[in-house]
Amino acid sequence: MSARPVRVLIGSAACAMAFALAPAPVAQAASSPGWRVVFTHRYQSSTVGSGYVAVTSPSKTAAWAVGGAGGNGNPATGRPVAARWLHGKWQAVSLPRGLSGLLFAVSADSAKDVWAISLAGGYLLRWNGIRWAVARRWPTHGLRSALTGVTAPSPSNVWVFGPPGAFPGVGTWHFNGHSWQHVTIGSLLRIALVPGTTSLWGAGSAQAKPVAKAAVWARGRIG
């Protein structure tokens, strides 16, 4: 696969990534429209650093929330967690054993095809409608590999992003349903589809140096 030309605009805003996970509040009933807590789950005796940080909903009857449990707020420690909403009910779902780190992003093209990435674990998970499995691992070479985004318009069109940052990023990767290709279109953090088109927008870093980062917006095509 060859990378297609993209249009890039470089701004002066610096890219930064920071988050804090806190114990979830107790669910309360709401009698008026607005946000309310609908699900909480205790994964271990201590709730320090436990929480969901990303959500996706491929249909009116299905949704996923992912995050991490434990680790005292460190995204590289603790363990990944996921919860599924199906037929009007949330429920925690088991992930493959032996994994560590926070799940930072999730994307689904259908209720039977869901993808999630580890922020500092260097791995990608896939839900096939029955169970989660490790779909790909990136070599760490003794260091943790940062992944910050995943977008899956279809089972044969999946994008994964890992820019430079606190940990070495894996770069931008594309899955065509059979194989993975490293695509050189800049160091992207996240990507979003343009509704009703085959285009996408990405945001990331202008250069790999740990200082003097700039925001980058690139528009390309997803197919």
C-alpha positions in Angstrom: 0.0 0.0 0.0 1.3 3.4 -0.9 0.5 6.5 1.1 -1.7 9.0 -0.7 -0.9 12.7 -0.6 -2.4 14.7 2.3 -2.8 18.3 3.0 -1.2 19.5 6.2 -1.6 22.6 8.2 0.9 23.3 11.0 -0.2 25.5 13.9 1.6 26.8 17.0 -0.4 25.0 19.6 1.7 22.4 21.5 0.5 18.8 21.7 0.2 17.5 25.3 -1.2 14.3 26.7 -2.3 14.0 30.4 -5.0 12.2 32.2 -6.0 11.2 35.7 -8.2 8.2 36.6 -10.3 8.5 39.7 -12.8 6.2 41.4 -16.2 6.2 39.8 -19.0 7.9 41.8 -22.0 6.0 42.9 -24.8 5.8 40.3 -27.8 8.0 41.0 -31.1 8.1 39.3 -31.9 11.2 37.2 -35.4 12.5 36.7 -34.4 15.2 34.1 -32.5 15.0 30.8 -28.7 15.2 31.0 -25.6 13.2 31.9 -25.9 10.6 34.7 -23.8 7.6 35.9 -25.3 4.4 34.5 -22.7 1.8 35.4 -19.9 1.2 37.9 -17.7 -1.9 38.4 -15.2 -2.6 41.1 -12.3 -4.5 39.5 -10.2 -4.9 42.7 -10.1 -3.9 46.3 -8.4 -0.6 45.5 -10.0 1.8 43.0 -7.0 4.1 42.8 -6.3 4.7 39.1 -9.3 2.7 37.9 -11.7 4.0 35.3 -13.0 4.0 31.7 -11.4 6.5 29.4 -12.8 5.7 25.9 -16.2 4.6 24.5 -17.6 3.6 21.1 -21.2 2.7 20.0 -21.5 0.9 16.6 -25.3 0.6 16.9 -28.3 1.6 19.0 -28.1 -1.7 20.9 -24.3 -2.1 21.4 -21.5 -0.1 23.0 -18.1 -0.6 24.6 -16.1 1.3 27.2 -12.4 0.6 27.9 -9.8 1.7 30.3 -7.6 0.3 33.1 -7.7 -0.9 36.7 -5.0 -0.2 39.3 -1.7 1.2 38.5 -2.2 4.2 40.7 -2.8 6.4 37.6 0.3 5.1 35.7 -0.9 4.1 32.2 1.9 1.6 31.8 0.9 -0.5 34.9 -2.3 -2.0 36.2 -4.4 -4.0 33.8 -6.7 -3.3 30.9 -10.5 -3.5 31.4 -13.6 -3.4 29.2 -17.3 -3.2 29.6 -20.0 -4.0 27.1 -23.5 -2.6 26.7 -25.9 -5.0 25.1 -29.7 -5.0 25.1 -29.9 -2.1 27.5 -27.4 -3.5 30.1 -23.8 -2.9 30.9 -21.5 -5.7 32.0 -17.7 -6.1 32.5 -16.1 -8.4 29.9 -12.9 -10.5 30.4 -9.8 -9.7 28.4 -6.9 -12.0 27.4 -4.7 -12.8 30.4 -1.2 -11.6 31.0 -1.8 -8.0 29.6 -0.9 -4.9 31.4 -1.5 -1.2 30.9 -4.4 1.1 30.1 -6.7 0.7 27.0 -6.7 4.2 25.7 -8.9 4.1 22.5 -11.6 1.9 21.0 -13.3 1.8 17.6 -16.1 -0.5 16.1 -17.5 -0.8 12.7 -20.1 -3.3 14.0 -21.2 -5.1 17.2 -19.0 -8.0 16.0 -15.9 -6.1 15.1 -14.3 -4.0 17.7 -10.7 -2.8 18.1 -8.9 -1.3 21.2 -5.3 -0.2 21.7 -3.1 -0.1 24.8 -1.6 3.3 25.5 1.8 2.0 26.7 1.7 -1.8 26.1 2.3 -1.9 22.4 -0.6 -4.2 21.6 -4.0 -4.1 19.7 -7.0 -6.1 20.8 -9.9 -7.2 18.6 -13.4 -8.4 19.5 -14.9 -10.9 17.1 -18.4 -11.0 18.5 -17.5 -13.8 21.0 -14.2 -12.9 22.7 -11.3 -10.5 22.8 -7.9 -11.5 21.4 -4.5 -9.8 20.7 -4.6 -8.8 17.0 -1.1 -7.4 16.9 1.9 -6.5 19.0 4.6 -4.0 18.1 8.2 -4.7 19.2 9.2 -2.7 22.3 13.0 -3.2 22.1 13.1 -2.9 25.9 10.9 0.2 25.9 7.2 0.6 26.0 5.5 1.5 22.7 2.9 4.3 22.7 -0.4 3.9 20.9 -2.9 6.7 21.0 -5.6 6.0 18.5 -7.5 3.4 16.5 -10.2 3.9 13.8 -11.9 1.0 12.1 -14.3 2.0 9.3 -14.6 -1.7 8.3 -12.9 -5.1 9.1 -10.6 -4.6 6.1 -9.8 -0.9 6.8 -8.3 -0.3 10.3 -5.9 2.5 11.3 -3.7 2.6 14.3 -1.7 5.6 15.5 1.3 6.0 17.8 3.2 9.3 17.8 6.3 10.2 19.7 5.8 11.2 23.3 6.7 9.9 26.8 7.3 6.5 25.2 8.5 5.7 21.6 5.6 5.8 19.2 5.0 3.0 16.7 3.9 5.5 13.9 0.9 5.2 11.7 -0.3 1.7 10.6 -3.0 0.5 8.2 -4.7 -3.0 8.1 -6.3 -4.0 4.8 -7.9 -7.2 6.1 -4.9 -9.3 5.4 -1.7 -7.5 6.3 -0.4 -4.4 8.1 1.4 -1.6 6.3 3.5 1.2 8.0 2.2 4.4 6.4 4.3 7.6 6.4 1.8 10.4 6.8 3.2 12.1 9.9 2.9 11.2 13.5 -0.8 11.1 14.2 -2.5 11.0 17.6 -6.1 10.4 16.6 -8.2 10.3 13.5 -11.8 11.0 12.7 -14.0 10.0 9.7 -15.7 12.6 7.6 -19.4 11.6 7.6 -20.7 10.4 4.2 -17.3 10.4 2.6 -14.2 8.2 2.3 -12.0 11.0 3.8 -10.5 11.3 7.2 -9.0 14.0 9.5 -6.0 13.3 11.7 -4.3 15.2 14.5 -0.8 14.7 15.8 2.8 15.9 16.1 4.9 17.8 13.6 8.2 16.2 14.6 9.6 13.5 16.7 11.7 15.6 19.0 10.4 15.7 22.6 10.3 19.5 22.5 8.9 22.1 20.1 5.9 20.0 19.1 3.2 21.5 16.9 -0.3 20.4 16.1 -0.8 18.8 12.7 -4.1 18.4 10.8 -3.9 16.1 7.8 -6.7 15.2 5.4 -6.4 12.0 3.4 -8.5 9.0 2.3 -9.4 5.9 4.2 -9.9 3.4 1.4 
